[in-house]
Structures are given as structure tokens and as C-alpha cells.
Amino acid sequence: MLYLVWGSTYLAMRFAIETLPLFLLAAARFAIAGAILLAIAAARGAVMPTARQWWHSAVVGALLLIGGNACVLWAVRHVPTGITALIIAVTPLWLALLSRARPTRSLVLGIVLGLAGVAALVAPAIMAHQGGTDALSVVVLVFASLSWAVGSLVARKGGPPGGLVATGAQMFCGGVMLFLLGVVTGELGALPEAHVSMRSAWSLVYLTVFGSLLGYSAYGWLLRHDTPERAATYAYVNPIVAVVLGALFADEPITGQVLVAGAVIVVGVALIVRGK
């Protein structure tokens, strides 16, 4: 789910931001998805979060969806896509360092191969970029990858019991905070004048249902049942999926270098999955 669906959200996001404001777009997809999950959990008789658990969900939502998702949305307007993918791909490395677990040789080698594969994958985009890259945006992207790693570790303990409740509360809290961020940045005032295209509208639906309801729920489940390093291997595979979909729907070429880089990434992921 994370490899394929989250890999496809790059293209969906590209279509969505054509006519939709960034932060309100993210707010809508996460708040709606979170509310749906909470409603399903309530219908099944699940216990809703306590005040302390809501606070925990808000912290996780801020780290993952504000520090992680929103910062990437802001920075990607000033940094080439290739450099963005390369910086975000260090998330598994942050997780390996922050988890304080003794890394195996297989895990270390897998992380190195994964980073090398992503670097080779995005090298053409980096080389084709004309002009400099905004230094502040690069710092924001590094912060985004670190924030996502910290949020992933915090989400593993102390939150509401039950997968639907925990994931729903995180997304709903994150969505509310993203909405407030959109208000602060003036996006809400500009929304009535926006002319939303059908492609952007359907992309928002796809991001809400598949990217948030299914993808984010799958990530939350993996964090509770597997190691953070293995859950975060999506960061290596997503660029491969994005490149393939870009070739199919955006006329972006697939070269021999892309195929080799993809093979290196797959080997790196296999080593990470093997190294507990």
C-alpha cells in the first residue's frame, strides 16, 4: 500500500496544486479522512480518546502532517523535485539513528544502497536544474524528514488504543492545524476566487481516499506491528513509482539510469527488510 499508493500521490499532488491552495488542500484530505475513521470507530463501539490521548494525537499530527507534509509542500515550490526526493529519502536513516537500536550490517548496507539508488534516480533532474536552490527551503526539507521520523517514533506509544481511533485522531488533529495554517497564510481568503479544475478536484478525492484513508492508515498499522526502519522503506520505493507514473501520464522519459537505480533501491529495501 505504501509503496504503490504513496508513490502515486506525487502525481496526484502535482495535479491537485494546479488550482488548489497547498495548506487547505492538505487540511481537507487529512481532516476528512480522520473524521471518517473516527466515525467508523465510533460506529463499532470503540472508545474515543481521552484528553491526554487527544494531546498525544495532536503532537503526532503536528510532527507528521505539519512538520513533515506541510513543510514539504511549502519547500517543493522552491526546490527541484529531484533534490526534494533525495532529501526526503533520508527519513529511514533518521529513524535508524533515533530508534537507538543496534544496527545490523544488513540494515546499514540497505540504507546506504537505498540512498545511493535514490541519488542516481534523481541525478538527471538535479543536473537539469538551472540556477541555484533556495537554501532555506533545503533546510526546511531536512527538518521535514527529521520531523516525520520523530513523529513516527512518538506515534508508536502513548496514543489512543485501536488503530482506527489512533490514526483518525492524528489525521483529524493534523487537518485542523493545517486549516489554521491556511488561514494564517491567507489561503482561505483567496479560495473563493480560485477556479478549481476537475483534475484538481479528482486528485483531492484520490489523495483523501487512497493517500490518507488507506495509505496513512497502513503506515500507522506498520508502525505498531513492525520496525520503524522497515515501515519507512516507502521513502526509497516511492520515487520509482512516481517516475513510472510520470512516464505514463506526464510524458517523462524512463532511461537506463532509472532502471539501474530502481534495481539498486530494490536491493537496498530487501536488505532493510531482512535486517531487524
C-alpha positions as MATLAB code, in Angstrom:
seq = 'MLYLVWGSTYLAMRFAIETLPLFLLAAARFAIAGAILLAIAAARGAVMPTARQWWHSAVVGALLLIGGNACVLWAVRHVPTGITALIIAVTPLWLALLSRARPTRSLVLGIVLGLAGVAALVAPAIMAHQGGTDALSVVVLVFASLSWAVGSLVARKGGPPGGLVATGAQMFCGGVMLFLLGVVTGELGALPEAHVSMRSAWSLVYLTVFGSLLGYSAYGWLLRHDTPERAATYAYVNPIVAVVLGALFADEPITGQVLVAGAVIVVGVALIVRGK';
ca = [
       0.000    0.000    0.000;
       2.724    2.481    0.963;
       4.985    1.602   -1.957;
       2.296    1.886   -4.650;
      -0.296    4.296   -3.280;
       2.032    6.811   -1.660;
       4.236    6.625   -4.752;
       1.238    7.638   -6.852;
       0.414   10.616   -4.632;
       3.337   12.574   -6.136;
       1.450   12.758   -9.440;
      -1.883   13.370   -7.713;
      -0.372   16.194   -5.682;
       1.113   17.710   -8.807;
      -2.345   17.791  -10.417;
      -4.093   18.970   -7.239;
      -1.923   22.029   -6.587;
      -2.554   23.299  -10.110;
      -5.707   25.063   -8.904;
      -5.948   24.306   -5.162;
      -4.115   26.117   -2.306;
      -1.424   23.963   -0.687;
      -2.263   24.008    3.011;
      -6.046   23.940    2.599;
      -5.637   21.018    0.211;
      -3.684   19.080    2.839;
      -6.135   20.160    5.553;
      -9.115   18.851    3.599;
      -7.626   15.440    2.782;
      -6.490   14.713    6.337;
      -9.394   16.225    8.274;
     -11.985   14.436    6.131;
     -10.124   11.125    6.290;
      -9.630   11.438   10.041;
     -13.292   12.244   10.647;
     -14.353    9.214    8.574;
     -12.069    6.867   10.528;
     -13.297    8.222   13.860;
     -16.923    7.835   12.736;
     -16.291    4.217   11.695;
     -14.577    3.509   15.016;
     -17.457    5.079   16.955;
     -19.998    3.027   14.998;
     -18.077   -0.102   16.008;
     -18.279    0.891   19.655;
     -14.660    1.975   20.059;
     -13.729    4.206   22.982;
     -12.901    7.729   21.915;
      -9.599    9.299   23.026;
      -9.176   10.889   26.428;
      -7.944   14.466   26.768;
      -4.392   13.212   27.237;
      -4.677   10.936   24.181;
      -6.052   13.804   22.083;
      -2.997   15.815   23.092;
      -0.726   12.933   22.044;
      -2.567   12.711   18.711;
      -2.152   16.450   18.190;
       1.598   16.200   18.822;
       1.936   13.304   16.368;
      -0.274   15.080   13.828;
       1.852   18.213   14.116;
       5.116   16.288   13.668;
       3.911   14.176   10.734;
       1.472   16.434    8.913;
       2.730   19.939    9.754;
       6.441   19.335   10.241;
       6.526   16.604    7.607;
       3.825   17.017    4.974;
       3.197   20.778    5.089;
       6.895   21.675    5.139;
       7.460   19.568    2.024;
       4.509   21.254    0.325;
       5.979   24.674    1.098;
       9.558   23.836    0.115;
       8.796   21.944   -3.097;
       7.791   25.224   -4.726;
      11.388   26.438   -4.384;
      13.433   23.220   -4.710;
      13.632   20.912   -7.757;
      11.685   17.662   -7.456;
      14.842   15.561   -7.675;
      16.543   17.306   -4.774;
      13.320   17.104   -2.758;
      13.085   13.334   -3.271;
      16.724   12.878   -2.322;
      16.422   14.834    0.925;
      13.175   13.139    1.987;
      14.723    9.731    1.271;
      16.989   10.113    4.310;
      13.979    9.530    6.582;
      14.852    5.834    7.177;
      18.342    6.947    8.195;
      16.913    9.351   10.766;
      14.704    6.549   12.087;
      17.632    4.162   12.364;
      19.631    6.769   14.306;
      16.798    7.940   16.569;
      15.467    4.479   17.430;
      18.766    3.768   19.222;
      18.599    0.151   18.161;
      21.888   -1.554   17.415;
      22.006   -1.587   13.607;
      22.956   -4.761   11.787;
      25.300   -4.791    8.815;
      22.342   -5.702    6.609;
      20.391   -2.660    7.815;
      23.331   -0.273    7.336;
      24.105   -1.629    3.870;
      20.427   -1.426    2.921;
      20.215    2.233    3.982;
      23.388    3.072    2.038;
      22.130    1.301   -1.105;
      18.718    2.932   -0.782;
      20.231    6.410   -0.590;
      22.617    5.652   -3.459;
      19.745    4.403   -5.617;
      17.615    7.453   -4.928;
      20.599    9.711   -5.670;
      21.093    8.011   -9.046;
      17.361    8.189   -9.718;
      17.081   11.934   -9.176;
      20.501   12.895  -10.592;
      19.108   13.759  -14.069;
      16.586   16.153  -12.532;
      19.264   17.751  -10.390;
      21.669   18.144  -13.320;
      18.921   19.641  -15.491;
      18.046   22.269  -12.904;
      19.032   25.750  -13.951;
      20.070   28.236  -11.312;
      20.560   27.910   -7.571;
      18.423   26.229   -4.967;
      16.924   28.233   -2.129;
      18.988   27.386    0.984;
      16.104   27.997    3.404;
      13.907   25.539    1.515;
      16.610   22.866    1.723;
      16.814   23.401    5.481;
      13.014   23.104    5.682;
      13.138   19.796    3.787;
      15.790   18.406    6.118;
      13.614   19.473    9.040;
      10.603   17.805    7.376;
      12.362   14.438    7.112;
      13.542   14.692   10.725;
      10.072   15.732   11.940;
       8.472   12.779   10.143;
      10.980   10.401   11.740;
      10.383   11.800   15.232;
       6.608   11.707   14.729;
       6.788    8.095   13.571;
       8.593    7.080   16.747;
       6.287    9.100   19.022;
       3.232    7.524   17.340;
       4.342    4.039   18.388;
       3.408    4.501   22.049;
       1.221    6.591   24.286;
      -1.624    7.253   21.846;
      -5.259    6.132   21.770;
      -5.834    2.360   21.740;
      -7.011    0.835   18.475;
      -5.730    1.510   15.001;
      -8.761    3.378   13.631;
      -9.047    5.700   16.617;
      -5.328    6.475   16.800;
      -4.912    7.075   13.074;
      -8.168    9.008   12.788;
      -7.308   11.266   15.715;
      -3.849   12.026   14.296;
      -5.206   12.932   10.875;
      -8.091   14.974   12.246;
      -5.830   16.977   14.568;
      -3.298   17.462   11.792;
      -6.051   18.546    9.397;
      -7.359   21.157   11.832;
      -3.870   22.564   12.341;
      -3.270   22.642    8.579;
      -6.541   24.546    8.154;
      -5.365   27.123   10.707;
      -2.069   27.344    8.823;
      -4.000   28.005    5.625;
      -5.948   30.777    7.360;
      -2.768   32.375    8.710;
      -1.088   32.314    5.275;
      -4.131   33.899    3.603;
      -5.202   30.877    1.564;
      -8.752   30.909    2.922;
      -9.331   34.450    1.694;
      -8.094   33.576   -1.782;
     -10.156   30.384   -2.053;
     -13.425   31.996   -3.309;
     -11.530   33.427   -6.290;
      -9.884   30.129   -7.184;
     -11.097   28.246  -10.240;
     -10.737   24.589   -9.283;
     -10.340   22.264  -12.245;
     -11.895   18.798  -12.416;
      -8.411   17.270  -12.468;
      -7.514   19.022   -9.218;
     -10.843   18.072   -7.631;
     -10.498   14.387   -8.522;
      -6.891   14.464   -7.338;
      -8.102   15.740   -3.963;
     -10.588   12.857   -3.798;
      -7.816   10.385   -4.644;
      -5.465   11.877   -2.061;
      -8.180   11.738    0.601;
      -9.337    8.167   -0.054;
      -6.155    6.419   -1.137;
      -3.363    8.643    0.178;
      -4.899    9.348    3.597;
      -7.632    6.818    4.422;
      -5.737    3.811    3.077;
      -2.097    4.899    2.881;
      -1.794    6.746    6.201;
      -3.770    4.007    7.957;
      -1.395    1.407    6.536;
       1.594    3.403    7.775;
       0.110    3.675   11.270;
      -0.552   -0.077   11.317;
       3.025   -0.836   10.228;
       4.464    1.408   12.935;
       2.573   -0.613   15.541;
       3.460   -4.044   14.112;
       6.912   -3.670   12.544;
      10.166   -1.755   12.929;
      10.241    1.956   12.023;
      13.120    1.344    9.602;
      11.144   -1.165    7.568;
       7.984    0.919    7.657;
       9.970    3.846    6.252;
      11.317    1.927    3.242;
       8.480    3.539    1.273;
      10.762    6.599    1.001;
      13.064    4.597   -1.298;
      10.380    2.968   -3.428;
       8.034    5.930   -3.889;
      10.379    7.714   -6.339;
      10.372    4.606   -8.570;
       6.570    4.554   -8.665;
       6.498    8.310   -9.246;
       8.901    8.003  -12.193;
       6.836    5.225  -13.799;
       3.562    7.128  -13.404;
       5.235   10.289  -14.646;
       6.250    8.437  -17.811;
       2.726    7.078  -18.307;
       0.729   10.230  -17.581;
       3.157   13.164  -17.837;
       5.399   12.090  -20.749;
       8.517   11.872  -18.553;
      11.165    9.526  -20.034;
      12.436    6.341  -18.361;
      16.146    5.899  -19.066;
      18.618    3.090  -18.440;
      19.917    5.033  -15.477;
      16.437    4.990  -13.962;
      16.203    1.208  -14.382;
      19.604    0.636  -12.740;
      18.779    2.996   -9.894;
      15.476    1.193   -9.360;
      17.276   -2.163   -9.113;
      19.718   -0.763   -6.536;
      16.813    0.614   -4.482;
      15.000   -2.737   -4.510;
      18.146   -4.500   -3.234;
      18.558   -1.880   -0.508;
      14.953   -2.295    0.625;
      15.334   -6.074    0.686;
      18.358   -5.728    2.986;
      16.481   -3.352    5.309;
      13.517   -5.737    5.496;
      15.937   -8.544    6.310;
      17.940   -6.641    8.935;
      15.797   -6.370   12.080;
];
